[in-house]
Amino acid sequence: MTRTQLKALVKHGESNVLEFKKSTGQRSQSMQTVCAFLNSDVGGTILFGVTDDGKIIGQEVSDKTSREIAGELDRIDPHADVTIKHVSVGSDKYVIVLSVKAGKNKPYFYDGRAYLRNQSTTRQVSREEYIHIFHNSQQPTISWERMTTNKCTLNDLDKKRIKDVVRMAVASGRLTGDAEKESISEILQKFELLNNERITNAAVVLFCKTELKQFMQSSVQLARFEGLTKSVFIDRKDVRGNLFDLLEQTMKFLTFALPISGRIVEGQLSRVDTPAIPFKVLREGVLNALIHRDYSMEGASVDVAIYDDRVEIDSPGRLPYGIELGDLTKKHKSIRRNQLLANVLYASGMIEKWGRGTLEMIELCKQSGNPVPKFEETSGSFSVIFPLKEPLSRIPQALTPSVQLTDRQREIVEILKHGPLKSQQIIDQMSVTIPDRMMQRELAKLKAMKLIKSIGRTKTTIWTLL
């Protein structure tokens, strides 16, 4: 490192990857930070001879200085390689640069204690954080979702759903039209959902239709509680299935349980409906929970709870290592615990941008006048809390059609109960986005059942309940 490079580095100021120390007299505190850098995903740099306000003063360096630093580094367990360089700043003084790479044998300890870096502060690791670091460090080289620890075959997968995902991916421009002609095996290979011709765990989570071969943790617990605690519940439902089924069932439960206020706007054919929490906000929260939860935690489920004053979505597993709670309310890097799941959802257009989920929820809540969501971490789980503008005063009852409908048809009927809509407007409100051609087929079936009717022709067609 040259003197010019040193000045450029110091200009950035202290951060989660850079710390200043006036002299090696503060080497004990510095080793706590070295330990924190080793326990991070990115490492960091410590500069001896730079004051807290960024003034480069340097210090004299002797053999004793080098021995003292080496002695402190020896107190870090397990042993870690730290690069030490001296940058001359004039007058026989140097800035000592300690470059620390993220460790490969986490967790690391200094004097028997583990440390983490949070912004420009180093702090001791809590018990829960230690368990989290240790758990991650013991993970096998292959992630859980890439393993083949399941009993599924191709016949156990929902081939129609797989084809639907491909059509959505083509429609969103994230796959070419040739993908629609490929076999199920070829599609799975394209999404890396086959490993040596065996079904990966990610494929099971996404597409398994055979209940006995689904993972027990592929489940969501849904509940509507009376009041503000879990003392008394009004409605409860446990659902199990693949990720798409869980998303659909969860969104239906939320849609039925949360009130919608409607008003008539002059010059518009249909009334304007305002849900207690914007539909897209809830969908983003549920999707995030299903995609980013820790599926290696067997027996754990995503929990969705509705109280009189809030909706809570609890997801098994803490935030991925390298992301702090405070990062979620600002632009942050995207660390995906389940890369394969996220890739499929992104290709289908159900995820628009990486690392934008929490920010979009905040922005949508602000636009609708709703309180912004809150994010919390407890031992072993992550929660998103959506406060309600007004406490719930009544529990709307879900209306069940008198004829036998598929889940998708039932959802279309429920959407049309709030007023006439164009087909694209119906698609926008569906819990799982489907291509327009598929929507047209469903509408035609409902029309044949004499449940809905169409007004107008072609692109101006409006659909309404009979």
C-alpha positions, 0 to 999 in steps of 0.5 A: 500500500502506498501513502496515496492509497493510505490517504484514499482509504482513510478518507472513507472513515471508519466503517464495518470494514475499517478501524483507526487506532492512534497507536499499538498501545490500543492493540488489545482493543484492536484484536477484538476487532480483528476477531470480529473481522474474522467472524464476518463475511468480508473481513476488514482492515485496522490502521495503527497510527490514525486518530479517530477523526482520520488524522494520519500521525503514524508511530515509530516501529521497532522489533518490540512493536512487531513482537507485541502485535504477534503476541496479541495475534497468537491469542486469537483462536483458532489461528488466523493469518493476518497480513501486516504491512508498514506504510511510511508517513515521514519522520521515521514514522509508519502506519501499521496496516493489519489486513484481515480476511474473513475466516474459514474456521468460524467462530474465532475468539480473542481471550476466550470471547467472540466478537462481531462488527456492527457498522463502526463498532465492535461488540461481544457476541451474544449467546444466540449469535454464537449459536448462529455463527457456529451453526453456519460454520458447521454447514456442509459444503453443499447447501440444504436446498442442493441436497437430495435427502428426499424420496421424490421422483419426477412423478411426484412433482407438479408438472403443470405448475412447472410448465406454468412457471416456465410460461411466466418466465418466458412472459417476463423475458427471463427465459427464451420461448424455446424453454416452453418446448423443453421436457420437465427434466430439461427444465429442472436441469436449467434451474439446477434442480437436478443433481446427478439425475436426482431431485434436489430438496429445492425442487421438492419445496417448490413443486412436490405434489405428493403430501407424504413426500413433502418435507414436514417443514414445508408448512405454514401455521395461520391464526387469527387471535382475539385481542393483542396476544395469543391467549384466544384464537378465533380462527386457525389453519395449518397448511402443508404443501409446496411453496406455491400452494403455501403462498396461495393458501396464506394469501387467501387466509389474509384476504378473508381475515382482514377487512376491506373498505370500499368507496365509489369514485365518480366516473369509475365503473367499479368501487375503489377498495382499500385493504387494511394492509396493501395486498402487495405488501402482505404478498412480499412479506409472505414470499420473503418468509417462504423463500429465505427461511431456514429449511434445514430446521426440521419441524419448524414452520412459517407462522402468520398471525393476525391480531387486532392491531397488527399482522406478524409473519415469523420465519424460521432462522435468523437473518443470513450472516452479514445482514443486520436488522438496521440494514433492512430499512436502507439499500443493502446487499442481497444475501440469499440463503436459498439461492435455487428457490430465489432463482426460480421465483425471480425467473417467474417474475414473482420477485422483481429485484434482488435485495429490494423486498423490505424497502418495497414493503416500506415504500408501499406502506408509506404510499397507502398511509399505513405504518411502516413494517417493523423487523425483529430477530429472536432466538432462531427466528426472524419476524416482520410486523405490519401494524394496522392503521386502525384496530380490527373491530369485526371478523369478516366471514369467508364466503364459500361458493355453492359449487365445487371450484378449484382454489384458483377459481375460488380466488377469482370469485372472491376478487370479483366480489368487490366489483367488476374488473378487467382480466389484467386487474384480476391477475394483479390481485391474484396471490400467484401471478398467472399468464393472461391466457390461463386467466382467460381459460379460468374466466371462461369456465366460471362463465360456463358455470353461470357464476360470472359474466362479461361486459364488452369485447376484447381488451375492454372486456369487464368481468363481474359476478352474476 
